[in-house]
Amino acid sequence: MDCVIGIDLGSTTTKAVVFDEQGEILGRGITNSRSNYDVAAAVARHEALTQVRFEMLARELRSEPTFAVRANELEASLLACYRYECFLGALKRLERVCRRDLDSARFDQDRGAMVEALERIIAGIETEALVMCEPGSSARSDFFRDLAGAAFLDQAALVSRDGGPSFDRLVGLFDRNIIPVENEAETRDFRSLLLGASARLGEDDCANGSVLRRLLEKVAMVPIDVLRTVGTGYGRVRLPFPKDCIRSEILCHGLGAHLMFPATRTVLDIGGQDTKAIQVDDRGVVTNFQMNDRCAAGCGRYLGYIADEMNIGVHELGPMAMQAKRRVRINSTCTVFAGAEFRDRLAAGQAREDIVAGLHRAIVLRAMSLLARSGGIQNEFTFTGGVARNPAAVKALREVAEENYGKLVLNIAPDSIYTGAIGAATFALRDLNANGGRGAA
């Protein structure tokens, strides 16, 4: 199978999209960028190509008479087992790194208690993971850090209440060691992961089990030839590609939004470290833009800072803000002072839901100034980036846009976080069709 890949190396998340030669999306992958861009790009690419094989497997299951009636059910179960297998692999890496940390001198006084607590926490997370990875379950986050972090906090609280080491000491163990875990890529290939998943799934009928393994082997052996890869995003200069395989994130986001919504004329992308206001024509060509790339105020990192202040996952902020009963005006959108203002308002008796809703509106108001400088909002208006997944940010954007520009068509795709990668993959396909050459694979 021949394909091209677009990679959007963002400041907080890295996305990859695989296209076939007709421009159809075959697979997507996403991971935390964190400090190691090279690993992030490799992991996102690996996930996207794995999803390609899952699509192949789904077709095989539907065409196999043995499984045709329950192909969808079996596919969902295999995917759930695969997610669980990957989660357990990362959890074992976390346990290994934490145990290595516990061998250091800082734990001379309570090493035994900390090791015992870690074992109990890991066992508890494994139990929680069974529920998180059940077929049809909706994960609270795409990332191991968020899922494992929330479970680690729950288990650490239980251990601490039962007389174990202090909660802060246990959480510190996680915080020190999660980044090395994220920076270690999964080394198992699709075949070994899926065979492990199928073994965990189990088949009561041995004959059915052998048929399933045969299909898995067949899919795993299909060669996937990546003809060209184009990279973009905040960390694009770190991608190990030739210069002609790198594209501006402005161009990629503009084109990606146009491909998702052809009538798009204005694009707002709120990423982790920058915000982009982009104007495009009827072909998706950028005609004007403004970019805030010198300060994290008004970006996803601002929300991340508040989430850290509250000791919750950033994915929990949006649902919390949606519970607000009144509008709170936030005076500062500076990330440095956001925590101080948040604490001051809590001390003054304001509800945290109301404060968090005010923070979302403050981000949107800052983005609106960029939009105004880029040429305002033209119908249709498309919102992209990770923050577009946040329901409170979407609500605030819709309200503020209507207050300033009247009724508009506001487009938000389920795949909005992949907009830049979709644009990059499109450039890769165009390059391939133009000269038939190969780029970085």
Secondary structure by P-SEA (a helix, b strand, c coil): ccbbbbbbbcccbbbbbbbcccccccbbbbbbbcccaaaaaaaaaaaaaaaaaaaaaaaaaaaccccccaaaaaaaaaaaaaaaaaaaaaaaaaaaaaaaaaacccccccaaaaaaaaaaaaaaaaaaaaaaaccccccccccaaaaaaaaaaaaaaaaaaaccccaaaaaaaaaacaaaaaaccccccaaaaaaaaaaaaccccaaaaaaaaaaaaaaaabbbbbcbbbbbccccccccccccccccaaaaaaaaaaaacccccbbbbbcccbbbbbbbcccccccccccccccccccaaaaaaaaaaacccccaaaaaaaaccbbbbbccccccaaaaaaaaaaaacccaaaaaaaaaaaaaaaaaaaaaaaccccccbbbbccccccaaaaaaaaaaaaaccccccccccccccaaaaaaaaaaaaaaaaaccccccc
